[in-house]
Amino acid sequence: MNVSHWISDRSKAVEMSGIRKVFELARSLKDPVNLSIGQPHFDVPESIKAAAKAAIDSGKNGYTVTQGIPELRDRLLRDVRKSFDHPDRDLLVTSGTSGGLMLAILATVNPGDEVVAADPYFVMYPNMVALAGGTFVGVDTAPSFRIDPDQFLAACTPRTKMILLCSPANPTGAIVAPEAMKTIAEFARNRGILVVSDEIYKAFHYDTPPRGPAEFDDSVLVIEGFGKTYGMTGWRLGYAHGPKALIDEMMKLQQSTFVCAPSIVQWAGLAACDYDVSGIVADYKRKRDLLMAGLKGYYEFEVPGGAFYLYPKAPWGTGTEFVTEAVTRNLLVIPGAVFSKADTHFRISYAAKDATLERGIDILRSMAAR
């Protein structure tokens, strides 16, 4: 049966994830050197798993209130208010960071509205904007991948509804400088543009302390999550905090979509709030330095200030051609064209065991020159 006439224009506007295609490819290879996956390689800490198991055993398996269980929501709000003296700031527990971003976009972006973000960008951003009928506007940040606020301001038009920042960034690991955050936040406030700050990698800052644009404007919406920090990517737990009126709209949409974040995971998230990840972060900084030392002199790349990605320039061919050759050598990395209009780079995830990183470095060195 031909079902194409059933498919909505909205769905046709969304592209299949290039990262998921690599995941599928990984299943067909025997013992691949997998440096493609953007998730921590460590397991969920025992205390957090124990909290989830206890929640199951004690019968906390039903729906929760849409905004999140009071215990977790109150704890997160208390922490947020230590950082921000914003009396109107409220908080919503979401089904992952992506769930929070989708709710924010659906609550604010009308058909024809524009959303400005850095290029390279997280692969879901353009598709989320497309689902809302908006237009994604990527601002080229190559070759440094550091945000120039003047470029962002120049990209804004009367149709701009949102500026979307991500620091540290996926796929580049780049940090947005506080001065750039301040300039963009003040410009957006004066123009009535919403700034959304995706801070899923907030814990993974290696050379500077975490900063965010909400420091400079109380109307900034912040999206955070537990997946990357605690290895809970499959558990789908995030949260959003920002102006109460916007959080209320997002909560209304969550009632009609996700309903609530998974109940047992919320109790695990409460336990996660007391888990010290400084040792994990220090180990990931060491992995970053190990990878950079292994590829120095072979590849051109910028030092990533956070997250767990390196974004080198392909030494020959396009990024896609280089990655295709890497697959024939049993190495999985992601072509930059998945994250950018430019097909010049590729992404390496160093969220892997040291032995896997070493194998990847050996292969990449052998591929540096044809």
C-alpha positions as CSV (number, residue, x, y, z in Angstrom):
1,M,0.0,0.0,0.0
2,N,1.2,3.5,-0.9
3,V,1.0,5.5,2.3
4,S,2.9,8.6,1.1
5,H,-0.3,10.6,0.9
6,W,-0.8,10.1,4.6
7,I,2.5,11.7,5.6
8,S,2.2,15.3,6.8
9,D,4.3,18.1,5.4
10,R,5.5,18.5,9.0
11,S,7.0,15.0,9.0
12,K,8.5,15.4,5.6
13,A,10.4,18.5,6.8
14,V,12.2,16.4,9.4
15,E,15.4,14.6,8.2
16,M,16.5,11.2,9.5
17,S,19.3,11.6,12.0
18,G,22.7,10.9,10.5
19,I,23.9,9.9,14.0
20,R,21.2,7.1,14.2
21,K,22.4,5.8,10.8
22,V,25.9,5.4,12.3
23,F,24.4,3.6,15.3
24,E,22.7,1.2,12.9
25,L,26.0,0.7,11.0
26,A,27.8,-0.1,14.2
27,R,25.6,-3.1,14.7
28,S,26.8,-4.6,11.4
29,L,30.5,-4.2,12.2
30,K,32.5,-6.7,14.2
31,D,34.2,-5.1,17.2
32,P,34.2,-1.5,15.8
33,V,36.3,1.3,17.3
34,N,33.2,3.3,18.2
35,L,34.0,7.0,18.8
36,S,30.6,8.1,17.5
37,I,28.3,7.9,20.4
38,G,27.5,11.1,22.3
39,Q,26.8,9.5,25.6
40,P,29.0,8.8,28.7
41,H,30.7,5.5,28.7
42,F,30.4,5.0,32.4
43,D,27.4,3.3,34.1
44,V,24.8,5.0,36.2
45,P,26.3,5.4,39.7
46,E,25.1,2.7,42.2
47,S,23.4,5.2,44.6
48,I,21.2,6.5,41.7
49,K,20.3,3.0,40.5
50,A,19.4,2.1,44.0
51,A,17.0,5.0,44.3
52,A,15.3,3.9,41.0
53,K,15.0,0.4,42.3
54,A,13.6,1.6,45.6
55,A,11.0,3.7,43.8
56,I,9.9,0.7,41.9
57,D,9.7,-1.6,44.9
58,S,7.8,1.0,47.0
59,G,5.1,1.4,44.3
60,K,6.1,4.8,42.8
61,N,5.2,3.6,39.4
62,G,2.3,5.7,38.4
63,Y,1.8,9.1,36.8
64,T,3.2,12.1,38.7
65,V,2.0,15.7,38.6
66,T,3.0,17.2,35.2
67,Q,5.5,19.7,36.7
68,G,7.5,16.9,38.5
69,I,7.4,15.3,41.9
70,P,7.5,18.1,44.6
71,E,10.7,16.6,46.2
72,L,12.7,16.8,43.0
73,R,11.2,20.1,41.8
74,D,11.7,21.8,45.1
75,R,15.3,20.6,45.3
76,L,16.1,21.8,41.8
77,L,14.4,25.2,42.4
78,R,16.4,25.6,45.6
79,D,19.6,25.1,43.7
80,V,18.5,27.4,40.9
81,R,17.7,30.2,43.2
82,K,21.1,30.0,44.8
83,S,22.5,31.0,41.4
84,F,19.8,33.4,40.2
85,D,18.0,36.1,42.1
86,H,15.0,35.9,39.8
87,P,11.8,36.0,41.8
88,D,9.7,35.1,38.8
89,R,11.7,32.1,37.8
90,D,9.9,28.7,37.9
91,L,10.9,25.2,37.0
92,L,9.4,22.2,35.1
93,V,10.8,18.6,35.2
94,T,10.8,17.3,31.6
95,S,11.2,14.0,29.7
96,G,14.9,14.6,28.9
97,T,16.6,17.8,27.7
98,S,15.3,17.2,24.2
99,G,11.8,17.1,25.6
100,G,12.3,20.4,27.3
101,L,13.7,22.0,24.1
102,M,10.7,20.7,22.1
103,L,8.2,22.1,24.6
104,A,10.0,25.5,24.6
105,I,10.0,25.7,20.8
106,L,6.4,24.6,20.5
107,A,5.3,27.1,23.2
108,T,7.0,30.1,21.4
109,V,7.7,29.5,17.7
110,N,4.9,30.2,15.2
111,P,5.1,29.2,11.5
112,G,7.5,31.6,9.8
113,D,9.3,32.6,12.9
114,E,13.1,32.3,12.9
115,V,15.4,30.6,15.4
116,V,19.0,31.7,15.3
117,A,21.8,29.3,16.5
118,A,25.4,28.5,15.9
119,D,26.5,26.4,13.0
120,P,27.7,23.6,13.7
121,Y,24.6,22.8,15.8
122,F,23.1,19.9,17.7
123,V,21.5,17.7,15.1
124,M,18.0,18.0,16.5
125,Y,17.8,21.8,16.5
126,P,16.7,22.3,12.8
127,N,14.2,19.4,13.0
128,M,12.6,20.7,16.2
129,V,12.2,24.2,14.6
130,A,10.8,22.6,11.5
131,L,8.2,20.7,13.5
132,A,6.9,24.1,14.8
133,G,6.8,25.5,11.3
134,G,9.7,27.8,12.0
135,T,12.9,28.6,10.1
136,F,16.3,27.6,11.4
137,V,19.0,30.2,10.8
138,G,22.5,28.9,11.4
139,V,25.4,31.3,12.0
140,D,28.7,30.1,10.6
141,T,31.2,30.0,13.5
142,A,34.1,28.3,11.6
143,P,37.0,28.1,11.9
144,S,37.3,28.9,15.6
145,F,33.7,27.7,16.5
146,R,33.6,30.5,19.1
147,I,30.5,32.7,18.9
148,D,31.0,36.2,17.6
149,P,28.0,38.2,19.0
150,D,28.1,40.7,16.2
151,Q,27.4,37.8,13.7
152,F,24.5,36.6,15.8
153,L,23.0,40.1,16.1
154,A,23.4,40.6,12.3
155,A,21.5,37.3,11.7
156,C,18.5,38.5,13.6
157,T,15.5,40.0,11.6
158,P,12.0,41.2,12.6
159,R,11.0,37.5,12.3
160,T,13.5,36.3,14.9
161,K,11.7,34.7,17.8
162,M,14.5,32.8,19.6
163,I,18.2,32.7,19.9
164,L,19.4,29.2,20.9
165,L,22.7,28.9,22.7
166,C,24.6,25.8,23.7
167,S,27.6,25.9,25.9
168,P,29.6,23.7,26.0
169,A,28.5,22.9,22.4
170,N,27.8,19.6,20.6
171,P,29.6,18.8,18.3
172,T,32.5,21.2,18.8
173,G,32.9,21.4,22.6
174,A,33.2,25.2,22.2
175,I,32.4,27.5,25.1
176,V,30.5,30.7,24.7
177,A,32.5,33.5,26.3
178,P,30.6,35.4,29.1
179,E,31.1,38.6,27.2
180,A,29.3,37.2,24.2
181,M,26.5,35.8,26.4
182,K,26.1,39.3,28.0
183,T,25.9,41.0,24.6
184,I,23.4,38.6,23.1
185,A,21.2,38.5,26.2
186,E,21.0,42.3,26.4
187,F,20.3,42.6,22.7
188,A,17.6,39.9,22.9
189,R,16.0,41.6,25.8
190,N,15.8,45.0,24.0
191,R,14.4,43.3,20.9
192,G,11.9,41.1,22.7
193,I,13.7,37.9,21.5
194,L,13.7,34.8,23.8
195,V,17.2,33.4,24.6
196,V,17.2,29.6,25.3
197,S,20.3,28.2,26.9
198,D,20.9,24.5,26.3
199,E,23.2,23.5,29.2
200,I,23.1,19.7,29.0
201,Y,26.9,19.7,29.2
202,K,27.2,22.2,32.0
203,A,29.1,19.8,34.3
204,F,31.7,19.2,31.6
205,H,33.7,22.4,31.8
206,Y,37.4,21.8,31.8
207,D,39.3,25.1,31.8
208,T,36.8,27.7,33.0
209,P,33.9,27.6,35.5
210,P,30.4,27.2,34.0
211,R,28.6,30.4,32.9
212,G,25.3,31.0,31.3
213,P,23.3,33.9,29.7
214,A,20.7,33.8,32.5
215,E,23.3,35.7,34.6
216,F,22.6,38.7,32.4
217,D,18.9,38.6,31.9
218,D,16.1,37.1,34.0
219,S,14.0,36.2,31.0
220,V,16.5,33.6,29.6
221,L,15.1,30.1,29.5
222,V,17.6,27.4,30.7
223,I,17.3,23.8,29.7
224,E,19.4,21.3,31.8
225,G,19.4,17.5,32.2
226,F,20.7,14.5,34.0
227,G,21.6,12.2,31.1
228,K,25.1,13.3,30.2
229,T,26.2,14.1,33.8
230,Y,25.2,10.9,35.4
231,G,25.2,8.4,32.4
232,M,21.4,8.4,32.5
233,T,20.8,9.2,28.8
234,G,18.2,6.4,28.3
235,W,16.3,7.4,31.4
236,R,15.1,10.6,29.9
237,L,15.2,13.2,32.7
238,G,15.7,16.9,32.2
239,Y,14.3,20.2,33.5
240,A,13.7,23.8,32.4
241,H,13.7,27.0,34.4
242,G,12.7,30.5,33.3
243,P,9.9,33.0,33.5
244,K,6.8,31.6,35.2
245,A,4.4,32.5,32.4
246,L,6.6,30.6,29.8
247,I,7.1,27.6,32.2
248,D,3.3,27.4,32.6
249,E,2.8,27.3,28.8
250,M,5.4,24.5,28.6
251,M,3.7,22.6,31.4
252,K,0.3,22.9,29.5
253,L,1.9,21.4,26.4
254,Q,3.6,18.6,28.5
255,Q,0.2,17.6,29.8
256,S,-0.9,16.9,26.2
257,T,2.3,15.2,25.0
258,F,4.8,13.6,27.4
259,V,2.3,13.8,30.4
260,C,5.2,13.8,32.9
261,A,8.8,12.6,33.2
262,P,9.2,8.9,34.1
263,S,8.1,8.6,37.7
264,I,10.9,6.2,38.9
265,V,13.5,8.3,37.1
266,Q,12.5,11.4,39.0
267,W,13.2,9.7,42.3
268,A,16.6,8.6,40.9
269,G,17.2,12.2,39.8
270,L,16.6,13.4,43.4
271,A,19.4,11.0,44.5
272,A,21.6,12.2,41.7
273,C,21.5,15.8,43.0
274,D,23.7,14.6,45.9
275,Y,26.2,12.7,43.8
276,D,29.6,14.3,43.3
277,V,30.7,14.0,39.6
278,S,34.0,15.9,39.9
279,G,36.0,12.7,39.6
280,I,34.1,11.8,36.4
281,V,34.7,15.3,34.9
282,A,38.4,15.2,35.8
283,D,38.7,11.8,34.0
284,Y,37.0,13.2,30.9
285,K,39.4,16.2,30.9
286,R,42.2,13.7,30.9
287,K,40.6,11.8,28.0
288,R,40.3,15.0,26.1
289,D,44.0,15.8,26.6
290,L,44.9,12.2,25.7
291,L,43.1,12.4,22.4
292,M,44.5,15.9,21.5
293,A,48.0,14.8,22.3
294,G,47.6,11.7,20.1
295,L,46.3,13.7,17.1
296,K,48.4,16.8,17.4
297,G,50.4,17.4,14.2
298,Y,48.2,15.1,12.3
299,Y,44.9,17.1,12.3
300,E,43.7,20.7,12.6
301,F,41.4,21.2,15.5
302,E,40.3,23.8,18.1
303,V,40.8,22.9,21.8
304,P,37.3,22.0,23.1
305,G,36.6,23.7,26.4
306,G,33.9,21.3,27.4
307,A,31.5,18.4,26.6
308,F,33.2,15.3,25.3
309,Y,33.8,15.9,21.6
310,L,36.7,16.8,19.4
311,Y,35.8,18.3,16.0
312,P,38.8,18.0,13.6
313,K,39.0,19.1,10.0
314,A,39.1,16.3,7.5
315,P,42.7,16.2,6.2
316,W,41.6,15.2,2.7
317,G,38.2,15.0,0.9
318,T,35.0,16.0,2.5
319,G,34.0,15.1,6.0
320,T,31.6,12.5,4.6
321,E,34.3,11.0,2.3
322,F,36.7,10.8,5.2
323,V,34.2,9.1,7.6
324,T,33.2,6.7,4.8
325,E,36.9,5.6,4.5
326,A,37.1,5.4,8.3
327,V,34.2,2.9,8.4
328,T,36.2,0.6,6.0
329,R,38.9,0.6,8.7
330,N,36.4,-0.3,11.4
331,L,36.3,3.2,13.0
332,L,33.1,5.0,13.6
333,V,33.0,8.8,13.8
334,I,30.4,11.3,12.7
335,P,30.6,13.4,9.5
336,G,30.4,17.2,10.2
337,A,27.6,17.5,7.6
338,V,25.3,16.0,10.2
339,F,25.8,19.1,12.3
340,S,26.5,21.8,9.7
341,K,25.9,23.2,6.2
342,A,29.7,22.6,5.7
343,D,31.0,19.1,5.0
344,T,34.6,19.8,6.1
345,H,35.0,18.3,9.6
346,F,34.1,15.2,11.6
347,R,33.1,14.6,15.2
348,I,35.0,12.3,17.6
349,S,33.4,11.4,20.9
350,Y,36.0,10.7,23.6
351,A,33.4,9.2,25.9
352,A,35.1,5.8,25.6
353,K,37.5,3.6,27.4
354,D,41.2,4.5,27.0
355,A,41.9,1.4,25.1
356,T,39.2,2.3,22.5
357,L,40.7,5.9,22.3
358,E,44.1,4.5,21.7
359,R,42.9,2.2,18.9
360,G,41.1,5.2,17.4
361,I,44.1,7.4,17.5
362,D,46.2,4.7,15.7
363,I,43.6,4.5,12.9
364,L,43.2,8.2,12.6
365,R,47.0,8.7,12.4
366,S,47.2,6.2,9.6
367,M,44.4,8.0,7.8
368,A,45.9,11.5,8.1
369,A,47.8,11.3,4.8
370,R,46.7,9.3,1.8
